[in-house]
Amino acid sequence: MAFEIGSGGVGESPLSEINIVPLVDVMLVLLIITMITAPFLEQGVNVDLPRANAQTLKKDVAEEEPVVIYVTKGGGVRLGKLPVLKDDLGRKLMAAVKGRRSKEVFVRADKDVPYGAVAQVMAIVQGAGIERVGLVTQND
């Protein structure tokens, strides 16, 4: 509590002001924490897509979000952003497309992945009963 210096008379009310220095300190700490942690929240899958001259597919706004399988350079497989073993891919894929109107899957494979690894993933997709499979490429 701060008092006004000077008159010193009896019955004067104390000067009430909010000290904002601690508030500014807390806000700066929160800002720094946010700036440090924000880059770590983005957890994409780095896949260097092959280049091809292909037409971009038009997506209907009312459609569901597509199921995407990633095949990384090291041969790892991800269903969406979750890593999956190739042995479990068929079962998890069936669970992912269960109840969907369109049984459609997109495969995003790194351009340095051997053809056999991509063919193996596509065989698993076909064995899971998927009607449509799309290979994602990058336009030139």
Phi, psi and omega in degrees: 000133182254143177244150179282129181272142176139264191295320177067020181284157179278142177091001177281142181277149179291153179278118183252111177228149179271130177275110185267358180300312178297325179295317178295320178300314180296317180297320179294321177296316178297321178297316180295318178298317179297317181294327181283320185274341183300317179296334181280344181284336179279108183240073177273173176254120181279109178231124178271099187287146174290156180264141178203150174272097182223155180279139178288134179283139176273131181254130177286135184297328183280351182287160179285164176292131185288155175274127183239132175250127179255134172244112185275169183302325180281359180094002178287152181239137176232139173255104191071238178253002182264128176293141184224141172284148181299329179293329182266353187299315181300314181294315181291329178291319177298321179291327182288327183262358180297130179084003178271151177291311181252126177270087186229134181228141175250136179251122177247102182249141176297147184292340180268001178285135178300147182303323181299323180293319179292319179297322178296317178296318180294327176293322177296319179298315179296320179294337178278359177085023179282131184281322184229134178234131178241136175263125184270129176234174178250133179292148178293000000 
